[in-house]
Structures are given as C-alpha cells and as structure tokens.
C-alpha cells in the first residue's frame, strides 16, 4: 500500500488507469483482493487530494468490485470511529489503511491564522505523529498516511527539521532527492 503513492503522479488525468496500476503494483507482492482494493482506494484518494485539496477516501469505492464496496465502506466507517491505537494488526493492509485513515481523520486541522502562528498545514505533522503513536507497525502506517497527507498539504508542510534529517541513497540529502524527483517538461503527462 505504501509503495503505490508515487504511482498516482503518472495517472493524474486517468483514474481508471490509476486503479489498474495500483492493483498491479499490489499484486507484485500481495496477490490478495484486500491488498489490491486498499491500494486502489488509497491511490484514488491521493489523486483526489492533489486535484481538489480535500481528503476523501471514498472517491475510489466505485472502482472496486461491486461486492466489495459495502464491506469497504463499513471498514472506513470503523476507521472514522476508532483511534489508530485500536488497529493492533496494522501490519495487515486493511488495518494499516484503517489506522492511517483514523490518524488523518482524528487529527484536527488547525485554524489557518498566521497572526497567532497557527497553520492548517500543521495537520501533516500532527497526523503523522498520531499515526506513529498508534503503535505496532508504525513505519508502515506513517508511510501510508504520509502519502495522502503530503498530497493534500505539499512539501512545505513538512517541518524543516524533518527535511534536514531526510536522506536517501548514501550521499544524497534532501535537495538531491528533490532534484531527482523533478520530471523534465518534455516527459510530463499533465
């Protein structure tokens, strides 16, 4: 599930292609309907966040098999009514998605009031911290939540202290990773 977040960028104008690609990525290592469904839902939610600036995990329900939609709607309701700590088996894709969604939906978005030092984008940091505090498979849940939070709030919401500590392949730092992530103008699909 956490590996599908970058796939969204190649399909911003093609939700059907995104749903198919997300499921294909999932099938590489987790040939299981739940895993594929979770990747479809989360990827389409990321796409929606990029396009609209809103969180809506249910935008992908219509891209699931008809028989799975009611079940997933119930699972999402459950995530919205429980805390991240309630999902103790969050190494399993369903509970990992639920824990990530719970962290996002249970974390209040601060008011955007620069005069008081309050910024709505602080939601990214607070929700990621809630995901980690949920316990158990915290890196997985935080990585999943981070894909959706980053799509909504953007890189400027990542605290500078986190950005300074971020590194990739040995010898690469945050600015190097940004440069690697740039898509040449001629290669952009959107």
N, C-alpha and C positions, 0 to 999 in steps of 0.2 A: 504494500500500500504506500509506503513512504517513497518508493522508487518511481511512482507514477507522476509525482508533482511536476517534474520538468517536461514531461511528455505534453502537458497542456499547451505549452508555448508553440508547439508545432501545429496545433489544431484550434486556434482561437476562432477561426471562421468556419469550423466544421465539427459540430457537436457529435454527429453520428460517427465520423472518423475517430474522434477522441474516444468515444465509448468503446469502439472496436480496438483501438490501440491500447487503451488502459487494460482491457480484459486480456489482450495478447501479452502485455508485459507481465501481468499477474500469472498467466498460465505458464510462463517460463519456469517458475519455481513452485507455484502453488496451484496446481490444477484442481481447483475446488470452486464450486459455484459461489460460495460465500466470499472467497477472496476476490474473485472477478467482479462480483456485484459491488463489493466495497470499493474497489478501485474505480469502477465506473462512477459511483456516487460521488466519491471524493474528488475525482478529476473534474467532473462537470461542475461541482461546487467551486472549485478553484477557478475554472473558466468563468463562471458567473461572477465571482468576486473581482476578477480582473476587469470584466466588462462593465459591471454596474457599481462596484464598491460596496456590495452587500453580501452578507453571509446567508446562504440558502442551500442547505444540504439536500433538500427535497427536489431541487430542479432536475435531478438525474433520475428520479423514480420512473418516469416514463420510458427510460432507456433500459430498464431491467425487464426480464421476462415477466409477463402479466401475473403469474402465480407467486412471484417473489415480492411484489410491490407492497401488499398489505403487511407481510412479515417485516419488511424493512421499515415501513412507516411506524410499526409498533416498536421496533428496536430503536429508532430515532426518538420516539416519544420517551422511551425508557431513559435514554441518554439525557434528555432535557429535564427529567425529573429526578435524576440521581447525580451524585457528585463523582468526579474522576476516581476517588478512592473506592467507590462501590464496584468498580470493574477490576476485580482481583486477577482475572485471567486475561489481562490485557496484552499478552504475547500472542493471543489468538486474534485474527484480523477483525472479527466482529466486535469484540470488546475493546480492541485497540482503537477502532474508529469511534465507538461509543465514548470511550474515555477522552479522546481528543475533542469530540464534539461537545461533550459535557464541560470540559475545561473552557472552551470558547464561549459557550452559551451561559455558563455560570459566572463568568468574569465580567463584571460591569465595565462598560465603556465609559471612561472618564469624560466629563464635560470638556469641550474644547474652549478653554478660556486662558489665553496666553498671559493675561494680566495677573493671573494667580499661579501661573506655572503649570496649569493643567492642560493636557493634550490628549485628545481621543486616541491618537496613535499609541499611547502608552498601554493600550489594551493588548498589543502584541506581547510585550514583556510580561505583563501580569498574567495573561492566559497561558503563556509558555511555562511560567513558574507554577501555575496551578496544575498544568499537565505533569510536570516533574514531581510535584508534591503528591500526586495521586499514587505514587509508589509502583513497585513491581517492575515492569518493563518500561521504565521512564524514558529511556532514549528513543525507543520506538514511538511512544505516544507523543513525545515532544516533537519529533521529526515530522510526524503526520500532521499535528496541529500547526507546526511552523509553516508547512506548505500552504495551508489555507490562510493563516494569519498574514504571511508575507504577501500573498496575492492581494489581500484586502488593503493592508497598510503600507506596503512597499519597504524598500531597504532603509529609508530614512527613519523608520520606526524602530530599527534595531539599535539598541543602545550603543554608543560609541565604544564603551569598554568592551562589549562583546565583539564589535567589529575589529578592534585592535588585537584581540586574542585569537581571532579566526585565522586559520591557516589550512592549506590543502596539502598537496603533494609536497614532500620535503623541499624547502627552499622557496615555496610560494606563500605569500602573505595575502591579506585581503585585497589590496589594489591589483595584485596579479590575477586573483580569481575574478575580479570584476572585468578585467581586460579579456580574460579567456571567455567570459560569458557574453561578450559583445558579438552580435550577429552582423556580418557585413551587410551593407544596404542592399546589395545585389541578391543576397540569399534570403531576404525577409519575405515571408508569405503574406503578411498582413499589410 
